[in-house]
Amino acid sequence: MIEKVVNRKNMLRAYQQVMSNQGSAGMDGMSVKELSDHLHKNRDKIVTDVCNGKYLPQTILGVAIPKSNGKIRLLGIRLEETRKETEKSYSIGS
């Protein structure tokens, strides 16, 4: 299963999905545009860490958003790299 997650084709599909979402920067400040350069420099290490069980997603930033009914919705803002990792795992199921 993990080999499917780190497969180049799957990684490209996940990257394209992250780029198409045009989201704002993660809590690490890395924009989606900076993600490409980061992945070119760090892809092999990320793949090795994922395969060896050493990759740990970074902490998320929790934000409380008030709702119109008076309740609060908790929102987790992920780091940009973690967003891509999440997209990879989602895309192998589709």
Buried (B, 14 or more C-beta within 10 A) or exposed (E): EBEEBBBEEBBEBBBEBBBEEEBEBBBBEBEBEEBEEBBEEEEEEBBEBBEEEEBEEBEBEEEEEEEEEEEEEEEEBBBBBBBBBBBBBEBBEE
